[in-house]
Amino acid sequence: MKQPESHSTTKAQTILWATLIILAIITIGLLSIQAANNTTEMSQWLRAQASALLIWRLVLYCTTGYGWYRMRIRLTKQGFSPRQHQRLLFAEIVAVAAIALLELQTLRSN
């Protein structure tokens, strides 16, 4: 089944923007390491800014959670099978577990 032209264009634009954002993040990371002269100074700076970065991550998690909640409501209104509901619930549990493990690892390293 062929998708409408506008849908294909939207997908292509989304992929392009995602690629550009990822490249920008990688570039900023590499430049910041170079600006810090070495990874040791970068690690010290990260430790010094730990509370600000925690606040940033919490805002990011809340924003993502709100978007996920809105998507879930929209999907529920459309209706889905018990199998689809089970898969969505599994994805939610895995996402929360992954974030929790990453945060625990960050907490242990400080």
C-alpha positions as semicolon CSV with decimal commas, in nm:
position;residue;x (nm);y (nm);z (nm)
1;M;0,000;0,000;0,000
2;K;0,146;0,331;-0,106
3;Q;0,138;0,615;0,144
4;P;0,020;0,962;0,047
5;E;0,296;1,194;-0,072
6;S;0,262;1,429;0,227
7;H;0,304;1,140;0,472
8;S;0,628;1,031;0,305
9;T;0,753;1,389;0,309
10;T;0,676;1,420;0,679
11;K;0,866;1,099;0,754
12;A;1,164;1,217;0,551
13;Q;1,167;1,554;0,730
14;T;1,146;1,382;1,069
15;I;1,438;1,154;0,986
16;L;1,640;1,450;0,857
17;W;1,577;1,656;1,172
18;A;1,656;1,362;1,400
19;T;1,983;1,302;1,215
20;L;2,078;1,670;1,235
21;I;2,001;1,685;1,607
22;I;2,206;1,371;1,678
23;L;2,500;1,510;1,480
24;A;2,475;1,841;1,667
25;I;2,477;1,661;2,003
26;I;2,782;1,457;1,906
27;T;2,961;1,769;1,779
28;I;2,884;1,964;2,096
29;G;3,009;1,674;2,309
30;L;3,334;1,646;2,118
31;L;3,389;2,022;2,124
32;S;3,326;2,037;2,497
33;I;3,582;1,762;2,561
34;Q;3,831;1,947;2,342
35;A;3,757;2,277;2,520
36;A;3,817;2,109;2,856
37;N;4,159;1,996;2,725
38;N;4,103;1,638;2,838
39;T;3,846;1,397;2,973
40;T;3,960;1,440;3,335
41;E;3,867;1,809;3,339
42;M;3,540;1,727;3,163
43;S;3,461;1,467;3,432
44;Q;3,532;1,721;3,706
45;W;3,306;1,974;3,538
46;L;3,028;1,714;3,509
47;R;3,060;1,631;3,880
48;A;3,047;2,002;3,968
49;Q;2,732;2,048;3,759
50;A;2,560;1,728;3,879
51;S;2,264;1,900;4,045
52;A;2,191;2,121;3,744
53;L;2,213;1,821;3,513
54;L;1,980;1,625;3,742
55;I;1,723;1,905;3,721
56;W;1,761;1,906;3,341
57;R;1,706;1,528;3,325
58;L;1,401;1,548;3,551
59;V;1,246;1,816;3,330
60;L;1,324;1,604;3,025
61;Y;1,169;1,292;3,185
62;C;0,856;1,485;3,288
63;T;0,815;1,629;2,939
64;T;0,861;1,287;2,781
65;G;0,620;1,131;3,032
66;Y;0,357;1,392;2,956
67;G;0,394;1,332;2,582
68;W;0,370;0,956;2,638
69;Y;0,058;1,006;2,853
70;R;-0,110;1,214;2,581
71;M;-0,021;0,953;2,319
72;R;-0,161;0,678;2,541
73;I;-0,490;0,865;2,584
74;R;-0,515;0,915;2,207
75;L;-0,447;0,546;2,146
76;T;-0,701;0,444;2,409
77;K;-0,968;0,656;2,239
78;Q;-0,892;0,484;1,909
79;G;-0,916;0,150;2,083
80;F;-0,673;-0,136;2,062
81;S;-0,672;-0,508;2,120
82;P;-0,565;-0,671;2,447
83;R;-0,244;-0,783;2,272
84;Q;-0,164;-0,425;2,171
85;H;-0,242;-0,306;2,524
86;Q;-0,005;-0,570;2,664
87;R;0,274;-0,466;2,425
88;L;0,229;-0,098;2,514
89;L;0,238;-0,178;2,885
90;F;0,554;-0,384;2,836
91;A;0,718;-0,094;2,648
92;E;0,626;0,144;2,931
93;I;0,770;-0,087;3,197
94;V;1,093;-0,138;3,002
95;A;1,132;0,238;2,945
96;V;1,082;0,322;3,313
97;A;1,319;0,042;3,418
98;A;1,588;0,160;3,176
99;I;1,564;0,519;3,301
100;A;1,570;0,402;3,663
101;L;1,880;0,189;3,602
102;L;2,058;0,474;3,426
103;E;1,978;0,712;3,711
104;L;2,090;0,456;3,971
105;Q;2,417;0,414;3,784
106;T;2,461;0,792;3,775
107;L;2,385;0,814;4,147
108;R;2,638;0,539;4,229
109;S;2,914;0,703;4,026
110;N;2,886;1,032;4,220
